């Protein structure tokens, strides 16, 4: 049985980051958040292999099962953020099975299923187009 926890992961670029995760078997974890300080390609939903090293830190060995999500890094449109269109889009993403992470005060990491991708991208592009007046 798995449970949500945090894991201290040392990535290949030398960054050590605490990441929300779900423990699986055989030294694997499912990432429940995207590592934002590391340049690794690992992201929310990936199952990664880890190797225990000193001090409760685990070394990143690689992605063994890629995330089921398509991930986009989107800036928050200024004018429409106040009007609520962007927030409505993010709420819709989560209501239909996707995930949203906020980072760096204005960037949203939007994780959508393949089925959601076309609709969500179209809606975001319309929001941005109307914001670029």
C-alpha positions in Angstrom: 0.0 0.0 0.0 1.3 3.4 -0.9 1.0 6.7 1.0 1.8 10.3 0.2 5.1 11.6 1.7 8.0 13.7 0.7 11.3 12.5 -0.6 14.7 14.2 -0.7 16.0 13.6 -4.2 19.5 14.4 -5.5 19.3 14.9 -9.2 22.1 14.6 -11.8 22.5 18.4 -12.0 23.5 18.4 -8.3 20.3 19.9 -7.1 18.7 18.3 -4.0 15.0 18.9 -3.7 12.2 17.8 -1.4 9.4 16.5 -3.6 5.9 15.3 -2.7 5.7 11.7 -3.7 4.0 8.4 -3.3 6.1 5.4 -2.2 5.8 2.4 -4.5 7.8 -0.9 -4.4 11.4 -1.5 -5.2 12.8 2.0 -4.5 10.4 3.7 -6.9 8.2 6.7 -6.2 5.5 8.5 -8.1 6.1 12.2 -8.1 3.1 14.2 -6.9 4.8 17.5 -7.7 7.2 18.8 -10.4 10.7 19.4 -9.2 11.2 23.1 -10.0 14.8 23.8 -8.9 16.4 20.9 -10.9 16.8 20.9 -14.7 15.8 17.2 -14.8 13.0 16.2 -17.1 11.1 14.6 -14.2 7.6 16.0 -13.6 4.4 15.4 -11.7 3.0 11.9 -12.4 6.4 10.3 -13.4 7.4 7.1 -11.6 11.1 7.4 -10.9 13.8 5.0 -9.6 15.8 6.1 -6.7 18.9 4.8 -4.8 19.3 5.5 -1.1 22.4 7.5 -0.2 23.6 9.2 3.0 21.4 11.4 5.3 18.0 10.4 4.1 18.7 11.6 0.6 18.0 9.4 -2.5 19.8 9.7 -5.8 17.6 10.0 -8.9 18.3 7.0 -11.2 15.8 7.8 -14.0 12.2 7.8 -15.0 10.8 4.3 -15.2 7.2 5.2 -16.1 6.4 8.5 -17.7 3.6 10.7 -16.5 0.2 10.2 -18.1 -0.1 13.9 -18.4 1.0 16.4 -21.1 2.6 19.3 -19.3 2.5 23.0 -20.2 4.2 25.9 -18.6 2.0 28.9 -19.1 2.3 32.5 -18.0 -0.8 33.9 -16.3 -2.4 36.5 -18.6 -2.6 39.7 -16.6 -5.8 41.3 -17.8 -7.8 38.2 -17.8 -6.5 36.9 -14.6 -8.4 39.7 -12.9 -11.5 38.9 -14.9 -11.3 35.2 -13.9 -11.1 33.6 -17.3 -7.7 32.0 -16.6 -8.8 30.8 -13.1 -11.9 29.3 -14.7 -9.7 27.4 -17.2 -7.5 26.1 -14.4 -10.5 25.0 -12.3 -11.9 23.2 -15.4 -8.5 21.4 -15.9 -8.7 20.0 -12.3 -12.4 19.2 -12.6 -11.8 17.0 -15.6 -8.8 15.0 -14.2 -5.9 17.3 -14.9 -3.6 19.0 -12.3 -2.3 22.5 -11.8 0.8 23.7 -10.0 1.6 27.3 -9.4 5.3 28.4 -9.6 7.3 31.6 -9.5 4.4 34.0 -9.1 2.7 34.0 -12.4 3.7 30.7 -14.0 1.3 27.7 -14.0 2.3 24.2 -14.7 -0.7 22.7 -16.3 -0.9 18.9 -16.5 -3.7 17.5 -18.7 -4.7 14.2 -20.0 -4.4 13.5 -23.8 -8.1 13.7 -24.0 -8.1 17.2 -22.5 -5.2 18.6 -24.4 -6.8 20.1 -27.5 -9.6 21.8 -25.7 -7.5 23.2 -22.9 -4.8 24.5 -25.3 -7.5 26.2 -27.5 -9.0 27.9 -24.5 -5.7 29.1 -23.2 -4.7 30.5 -26.7 -8.0 32.4 -26.8 -7.4 33.8 -23.4 -3.9 34.9 -24.3 -5.0 36.4 -27.7 -7.6 38.5 -25.9 -5.1 39.6 -23.3 -2.5 40.8 -26.0 -4.5 43.9 -27.0 
